[in-house]
Amino acid sequence: MSTFTDAVKTLKLTGIIGVNTVPKLFNQHVIEATAEINERPIIFPYSNPTSRFECTVEEAYRWSSGRAIFASGSPFPPVEIEGRPLVPGQGNNSIFSPRSAWLCSPPRRPGSRTKCSLSRAKAVAEQVSETSLATGLIYPPQSKIFEASLHVAMRVAECIFDNQLARVPRPDDITALICDCAYKPAYAAL
């Protein structure tokens, strides 16, 4: 394999995730090769700052004929490709952060992270509507990040308690515990 494009073709990658801050690494050849192999290629340029993006949302959608499943590390505005409006996702660690873990004091045990990670991923997926998926949005909208984070935290806490990983007693109401401990800023009117 002499190029990234060759690697995509040889390995038949279903998606590419950028976290190495190499600007424009996901060039037209790479994205087109990924789109040739997959009906819905996964293109996640997560690097920051924006000057270090592996590609832009418009490049990913245009070079995949609007078929890419796209999320980036910073927000991009919606784009229209071939007359179809597409809303890019923002894959951000704030939505995946296991806020509930500190409430449960789980010990480190083999396999416990995997169980909690799967619970976290399912909790995120539960919050994405068919309407959002149709526009290309694969994460809950940023406008609902607080509620989304609480939902994820609740599901992770349930996983911790259900798998006897907690070092504290299970509360009667996990949701209430999570909500009571969540910080929600309130700004005074000027």
Secondary structure as GFF3:
##gff-version 3
##sequence-region A 1 190
A	DSSP	alpha_helix	4	11	.	.	.	ID=ss1
A	DSSP	beta_strand	15	18	.	.	.	ID=ss2
A	DSSP	alpha_helix	28	37	.	.	.	ID=ss3
A	DSSP	beta_strand	42	45	.	.	.	ID=ss4
A	DSSP	three_ten_helix	50	52	.	.	.	ID=ss5
A	DSSP	alpha_helix	57	63	.	.	.	ID=ss6
A	DSSP	beta_strand	69	72	.	.	.	ID=ss7
A	DSSP	beta_strand	79	81	.	.	.	ID=ss8
A	DSSP	beta_strand	84	86	.	.	.	ID=ss9
A	DSSP	beta_strand	89	90	.	.	.	ID=ss10
A	DSSP	alpha_helix	93	96	.	.	.	ID=ss11
A	DSSP	alpha_helix	101	104	.	.	.	ID=ss12
A	DSSP	alpha_helix	112	125	.	.	.	ID=ss13
A	DSSP	alpha_helix	130	134	.	.	.	ID=ss14
A	DSSP	three_ten_helix	142	144	.	.	.	ID=ss15
A	DSSP	alpha_helix	145	162	.	.	.	ID=ss16
A	DSSP	alpha_helix	174	181	.	.	.	ID=ss17
###
